Amino acid sequence: MDVGGADAARSILQQTVGDERADAILSNIDDRQSQGLYTLRNSEAKQLAHVLSKERPQTIAVVLAQLHQDQAAAVFDRLPDEMHSDIAYRMASLPEISPQALAELEADLAAELKEIVSGPTTRAGGVEAVVNVLRPRSRKTPSFWGRSDARR
């Protein structure tokens, strides 16, 4: 028998507050996970650094303070060097932030991240690209194609 998990939580909530209220609570949790910190915490450091690099150091400090330590360090490393001291100073002196302000900041950044992740892609590379690059040069086969180690 499984111990814990979503089914166990649903069962306990249903027994405690009833089916309708339990569904409403769990739906609210699902809605919160689909945005905000969930999105930021599950973004690649490179993408998050790209979005944050356009923000003020105070905003970056707030976001980094909300992330897991390893992710915050990876994002910090990808930000421009000239911003590092200002961001670090602001992180060290952060005041308390209201949940409302944090929620608005998270929503804005999550929306921007989603635009980057779901934006249009362009095909790059492939055999056709190699043919198009080599065709105009000459009809000679590049010397590396004749080597057996180049095919591995």
One Martini backbone bead per residue (centre of mass of N, CA, C, O) as a GRO file, in nm:
protein
  152
    1MET     BB    1   0.096   0.036   0.023
    2ASP     BB    2   0.064   0.361  -0.012
    3VAL     BB    3   0.240   0.643   0.118
    4GLY     BB    4   0.099   0.906   0.044
    5GLY     BB    5   0.042   1.158  -0.160
    6ALA     BB    6  -0.215   1.271  -0.351
    7ASP     BB    7  -0.431   1.062  -0.269
    8ALA     BB    8  -0.400   1.095   0.036
    9ALA     BB    9  -0.461   1.397   0.048
   10ARG     BB   10  -0.740   1.383  -0.074
   11SER     BB   11  -0.865   1.193   0.135
   12ILE     BB   12  -0.818   1.369   0.384
   13LEU     BB   13  -0.968   1.618   0.283
   14GLN     BB   14  -1.244   1.482   0.236
   15GLN     BB   15  -1.280   1.394   0.536
   16THR     BB   16  -1.252   1.689   0.655
   17VAL     BB   17  -1.414   1.896   0.415
   18GLY     BB   18  -1.488   1.755   0.166
   19ASP     BB   19  -1.514   1.729  -0.170
   20GLU     BB   20  -1.542   2.024  -0.270
   21ARG     BB   21  -1.321   2.157  -0.096
   22ALA     BB   22  -1.089   1.971  -0.183
   23ASP     BB   23  -1.097   2.047  -0.483
   24ALA     BB   24  -1.043   2.350  -0.441
   25ILE     BB   25  -0.770   2.325  -0.302
   26LEU     BB   26  -0.624   2.156  -0.524
   27SER     BB   27  -0.671   2.360  -0.752
   28ASN     BB   28  -0.512   2.591  -0.623
   29ILE     BB   29  -0.244   2.442  -0.622
   30ASP     BB   30  -0.224   2.394  -0.926
   31ASP     BB   31  -0.232   2.694  -1.008
   32ARG     BB   32   0.029   2.777  -0.855
   33GLN     BB   33   0.224   2.573  -1.006
   34SER     BB   34   0.175   2.710  -1.302
   35GLN     BB   35   0.323   2.945  -1.150
   36GLY     BB   36   0.581   3.126  -1.074
   37LEU     BB   37   0.806   2.965  -0.891
   38TYR     BB   38   0.771   2.710  -1.047
   39THR     BB   39   0.876   2.828  -1.311
   40LEU     BB   40   1.146   2.937  -1.208
   41ARG     BB   41   1.253   2.662  -1.075
   42ASN     BB   42   1.204   2.519  -1.384
   43SER     BB   43   1.433   2.677  -1.503
   44GLU     BB   44   1.684   2.762  -1.677
   45ALA     BB   45   1.951   2.948  -1.605
   46LYS     BB   46   1.986   3.083  -1.881
   47GLN     BB   47   1.696   3.192  -1.911
   48LEU     BB   48   1.677   3.347  -1.645
   49ALA     BB   49   1.919   3.532  -1.693
   50HIS     BB   50   1.809   3.669  -1.943
   51VAL     BB   51   1.565   3.799  -1.805
   52LEU     BB   52   1.716   3.936  -1.557
   53SER     BB   53   1.922   4.124  -1.714
   54LYS     BB   54   1.673   4.346  -1.753
   55GLU     BB   55   1.684   4.400  -1.460
   56ARG     BB   56   1.705   4.506  -1.158
   57PRO     BB   57   1.896   4.433  -0.890
   58GLN     BB   58   1.662   4.413  -0.687
   59THR     BB   59   1.498   4.204  -0.845
   60ILE     BB   60   1.714   3.988  -0.864
   61ALA     BB   61   1.751   3.951  -0.560
   62VAL     BB   62   1.468   3.849  -0.499
   63VAL     BB   63   1.473   3.602  -0.680
   64LEU     BB   64   1.730   3.460  -0.573
   65ALA     BB   65   1.613   3.435  -0.277
   66GLN     BB   66   1.378   3.221  -0.386
   67LEU     BB   67   1.580   3.022  -0.464
   68HIS     BB   68   1.773   2.781  -0.495
   69GLN     BB   69   2.100   2.779  -0.439
   70ASP     BB   70   2.204   2.646  -0.706
   71GLN     BB   71   2.034   2.814  -0.900
   72ALA     BB   72   2.122   3.094  -0.811
   73ALA     BB   73   2.422   3.053  -0.880
   74ALA     BB   74   2.383   2.991  -1.185
   75VAL     BB   75   2.252   3.261  -1.253
   76PHE     BB   76   2.462   3.456  -1.142
   77ASP     BB   77   2.698   3.355  -1.333
   78ARG     BB   78   2.521   3.460  -1.602
   79LEU     BB   79   2.557   3.731  -1.522
   80PRO     BB   80   2.681   4.021  -1.536
   81ASP     BB   81   2.963   4.120  -1.373
   82GLU     BB   82   2.875   4.426  -1.319
   83MET     BB   83   2.625   4.318  -1.123
   84HIS     BB   84   2.719   4.149  -0.877
   85SER     BB   85   2.767   4.352  -0.642
   86ASP     BB   86   2.482   4.474  -0.637
   87ILE     BB   87   2.326   4.213  -0.592
   88ALA     BB   88   2.466   4.122  -0.333
   89TYR     BB   89   2.397   4.368  -0.164
   90ARG     BB   90   2.085   4.344  -0.196
   91MET     BB   91   2.059   4.065  -0.072
   92ALA     BB   92   2.181   4.142   0.211
   93SER     BB   93   1.946   4.401   0.224
   94LEU     BB   94   1.679   4.270   0.237
   95PRO     BB   95   1.368   4.309   0.278
   96GLU     BB   96   1.066   4.268   0.325
   97ILE     BB   97   0.811   4.106   0.130
   98SER     BB   98   0.529   4.109  -0.016
   99PRO     BB   99   0.321   3.876  -0.143
  100GLN     BB  100   0.204   4.055  -0.367
  101ALA     BB  101   0.471   4.148  -0.497
  102LEU     BB  102   0.582   3.866  -0.549
  103ALA     BB  103   0.350   3.765  -0.730
  104GLU     BB  104   0.384   3.980  -0.952
  105LEU     BB  105   0.675   3.917  -1.025
  106GLU     BB  106   0.636   3.618  -1.095
  107ALA     BB  107   0.429   3.657  -1.320
  108ASP     BB  108   0.601   3.830  -1.510
  109LEU     BB  109   0.844   3.633  -1.540
  110ALA     BB  110   0.685   3.383  -1.630
  111ALA     BB  111   0.575   3.508  -1.890
  112GLU     BB  112   0.852   3.562  -2.019
  113LEU     BB  113   0.951   3.269  -2.015
  114LYS     BB  114   0.723   3.147  -2.188
  115GLU     BB  115   0.795   3.304  -2.443
  116ILE     BB  116   1.072   3.179  -2.483
  117VAL     BB  117   0.992   2.873  -2.480
  118SER     BB  118   0.731   2.920  -2.697
  119GLY     BB  119   0.873   3.014  -2.921
  120PRO     BB  120   1.005   3.026  -3.209
  121THR     BB  121   1.165   2.810  -3.434
  122THR     BB  122   1.476   2.715  -3.590
  123ARG     BB  123   1.635   2.565  -3.826
  124ALA     BB  124   1.948   2.386  -3.772
  125GLY     BB  125   2.124   2.240  -3.984
  126GLY     BB  126   2.227   1.967  -4.143
  127VAL     BB  127   2.269   1.840  -4.450
  128GLU     BB  128   2.160   2.078  -4.617
  129ALA     BB  129   2.350   2.291  -4.497
  130VAL     BB  130   2.613   2.164  -4.596
  131VAL     BB  131   2.550   2.166  -4.896
  132ASN     BB  132   2.504   2.479  -4.917
  133VAL     BB  133   2.795   2.552  -4.825
  134LEU     BB  134   2.969   2.367  -5.032
  135ARG     BB  135   2.870   2.413  -5.323
  136PRO     BB  136   3.002   2.701  -5.398
  137ARG     BB  137   3.299   2.643  -5.371
  138SER     BB  138   3.339   2.326  -5.457
  139ARG     BB  139   3.389   1.990  -5.576
  140LYS     BB  140   3.544   1.931  -5.338
  141THR     BB  141   3.625   1.722  -5.092
  142PRO     BB  142   3.666   1.724  -4.787
  143SER     BB  143   3.925   1.590  -4.608
  144PHE     BB  144   3.753   1.479  -4.358
  145TRP     BB  145   3.577   1.265  -4.524
  146GLY     BB  146   3.820   1.052  -4.568
  147ARG     BB  147   3.816   1.000  -4.276
  148SER     BB  148   3.731   0.762  -4.042
  149ASP     BB  149   3.706   0.947  -3.775
  150ALA     BB  150   3.476   1.149  -3.892
  151ARG     BB  151   3.230   0.920  -3.874
  152ARG     BB  152   3.203   0.882  -3.543
   0.00000   0.00000   0.00000
